[in-house]
Amino acid sequence: MSPAAEASGPDAAERLSRLFDAHYDRLYRLARRMSGSTDAARDAVQDTFLRAARSPHLVPDGAASEEAWLVRVLVNICRDEWRKRDVRRRAAFHLLPDRGGSSESALIARTAIQQALQSLPPRRRAILVMYELEGASIPAIAALLGIRAVTVRWHLSVGRGELARLIGTRS
């Protein structure tokens, strides 16, 4: 058990355990789709729960509120990682090598979509992943991210256009 969880008492440790059991799978799926690897996804989810353990009083009560808070924290952690990666990329003056190489059209399509998703702004990427890949509804996404439904629709519209343009230029 972490020192933060112990310092907050057994109730906080029990609550963190319940949060982990209830939300880990959902957070991992979202993180996996937002990040480039399973390791990065696991790290992001772990950091999310570490933040909850360090500040259990910030996690709201109620399943929907807990999930919304955890998703926001996860998206922010992923956003921070993307920023760090972009800074490193610019400082190194090189592009990451293409990991393609397979001649299967499905693999090529998945790779093109993943690369296009990686180039989108963090919030737009999160919204597209939740809506298109996870099947979340617009009101649910709005509630999870703490934004209005019209903003979610706008990000979906713009994001789809950006994806189409990015994937079209890779062909």
Buried (B, 14 or more C-beta within 10 A) or exposed (E): EEEBBEEBEEEBBEBBEEBBEBBBEBBBBBBBBBBBEEEBBBBBBBBBBBBBBBEBEEBEEEEEEBBBBBBBBBBBBBBEBBEEBEEEEEEEEEEEEEEEEEEEEEEBEEBBBEBBBBEBBBBBBBBBBBBBBEEBEBEBBBBBBEBEBEBBBBBBEBBBEBBEEBBEEEE
